[in-house]
Amino acid sequence: MTALDGASLAARLSAVRARVDAAVLRAGRARSAVELLAISKTKPASDVIAAYEQGQRSFGENYAQEFVEKQRALAHLGDIAWHFVGRLQTNKAKSVAKLVTMVHAVDDEKLALELGKRAEGRDLPLAVLVEVNVGGEASKGGVGPEELPRLLDAIDRIGNLRLAGLMSIPPHTDDPEGARPFHRRLRELRDAHGGAARLPTLSMGMTDDLEVAIEEGATLVRVGTAIFGARA
Ligand SMILES: *Cc1c(COP(=O)(O)O)cnc(C)c1O
């Protein structure tokens, strides 16, 4: 794991904030409507601290073991909101359910049930997003649009969980505009299944396509590389 020095991380983070601000402005949305989630997977705890010192408070991780270790090392920073954004195996639900604010990539009822069970005793319910496979790619997680209503209804019935919205990872395209139809599709699915009242969070957009995602209604963008540098 290579660490960036604090000054270059601060510069990167402010450049990303400027991109978010500009996109929000262009889209005519309120700045408070979009949250920047810093994806710190594979990066050392010292990088998280450097971003924290610049005021960043929400961080996303992908790998359960790595997350648990990093969370423990940083537990003294009590106001970090951790998000788990990766694919979560059911047998790892136990290790994250008490430590994170939100789980982004729920795509099956068994995982949701396990998260609900393991979230027992939290002060606040565990917020969960349902991942939608907007590109229909066999290699990716997420439910197909036709399976979405059933999983949303199932999660509504599970104790200790709060259904918070939808998440997607669109197919890779070289041009960020290529992601636009997929982001739009996620917003349309949100609108078709209860709108922002039921599904307030739309987690979409990463380093390459965060502007397009914000223009299409993202309320949370997940940015790794632009903040922390390339991953090994
Ligand atoms: C790694 C990752 C990101 C961050 O991607 P970048 O292109 O580095 O910004 C966002 N979301 C998920 C689910 C990821 O796994």
PDBQT file of the ligand as one rigid body, heavy atoms in Angstrom, charges set to zero:
ROOT
HETATM    1  C1  LIG A 301     -13.499   0.925  -6.288  1.00  0.00    +0.000 C 
HETATM    2  C2  LIG A 301     -14.917   1.348  -6.315  1.00  0.00    +0.000 A 
HETATM    3  C3  LIG A 301     -15.274   2.698  -6.514  1.00  0.00    +0.000 A 
HETATM    4  C4  LIG A 301     -14.257   3.791  -6.778  1.00  0.00    +0.000 C 
HETATM    5  O1  LIG A 301     -13.843   3.744  -8.111  1.00  0.00    +0.000 OA
HETATM    6  P1  LIG A 301     -12.851   4.856  -8.712  1.00  0.00    +0.000 P 
HETATM    7  O2  LIG A 301     -12.989   4.690 -10.167  1.00  0.00    +0.000 OA
HETATM    8  O3  LIG A 301     -11.495   4.559  -8.188  1.00  0.00    +0.000 OA
HETATM    9  O4  LIG A 301     -13.352   6.182  -8.252  1.00  0.00    +0.000 OA
HETATM   10  C5  LIG A 301     -16.611   3.017  -6.458  1.00  0.00    +0.000 A 
HETATM   11  N1  LIG A 301     -17.551   2.089  -6.228  1.00  0.00    +0.000 NA
HETATM   12  C6  LIG A 301     -17.256   0.806  -6.032  1.00  0.00    +0.000 A 
HETATM   13  C7  LIG A 301     -18.338  -0.172  -5.791  1.00  0.00    +0.000 C 
HETATM   14  C8  LIG A 301     -15.935   0.393  -6.094  1.00  0.00    +0.000 A 
HETATM   15  O5  LIG A 301     -15.657  -0.900  -5.924  1.00  0.00    +0.000 OA
ENDROOT
TORSDOF 0
